[in-house]
Amino acid sequence: MTNTTCTELYNDMIENTYDLLCDICVIEALYHCRALLPRFAARPALGEEFRRA
């Protein structure tokens, strides 16, 4: 078992939370592009959604 400080644990938790929120944004962008646009029109809009996320 390693000796990890509370600050290190907190920083890891914040980093993991940030990564999770980014993943959620990407999934939401994929969902919206898929739901709103035909198959071949989704790619440019998906790129825009990624930039906004």
Legacy VTK file of the C-alpha trace (Angstrom):
# vtk DataFile Version 3.0
C-alpha trace
ASCII
DATASET POLYDATA
POINTS 53 float
0.000 0.000 0.000
1.344 3.420 -0.906
1.294 6.508 1.249
-0.944 8.899 -0.642
-1.825 12.282 0.773
-5.324 13.701 0.815
-4.204 16.385 -1.632
-3.006 13.774 -4.118
-6.246 11.828 -3.776
-8.274 15.006 -4.239
-6.276 15.986 -7.348
-6.749 12.499 -8.811
-10.476 12.688 -8.112
-10.729 16.088 -9.816
-8.783 14.833 -12.849
-10.972 11.721 -13.134
-14.116 13.827 -12.795
-12.897 16.143 -15.552
-12.181 13.160 -17.821
-15.636 11.726 -17.108
-17.348 15.037 -17.905
-15.436 15.284 -21.183
-16.513 11.748 -22.084
-20.122 12.618 -21.288
-19.908 15.691 -23.543
-18.559 13.607 -26.418
-21.267 10.974 -25.962
-23.913 13.691 -25.891
-22.473 15.234 -29.064
-22.541 11.860 -30.806
-26.123 11.319 -29.731
-27.271 14.731 -30.958
-25.517 14.407 -34.323
-26.881 10.926 -34.839
-30.421 11.956 -33.869
-30.575 15.183 -35.880
-28.710 14.540 -39.094
-28.654 11.930 -41.837
-25.685 9.602 -41.824
-23.453 11.445 -44.298
-24.180 14.940 -42.965
-23.208 14.095 -39.391
-19.425 14.303 -39.732
-18.980 18.122 -40.042
-21.537 18.754 -37.311
-19.864 16.172 -35.081
-16.536 17.987 -35.440
-18.231 21.189 -34.343
-19.757 19.450 -31.322
-16.321 18.129 -30.312
-14.873 21.651 -30.513
-17.648 22.961 -28.278
-17.136 20.133 -25.768
LINES 1 54
53 0 1 2 3 4 5 6 7 8 9 10 11 12 13 14 15 16 17 18 19 20 21 22 23 24 25 26 27 28 29 30 31 32 33 34 35 36 37 38 39 40 41 42 43 44 45 46 47 48 49 50 51 52
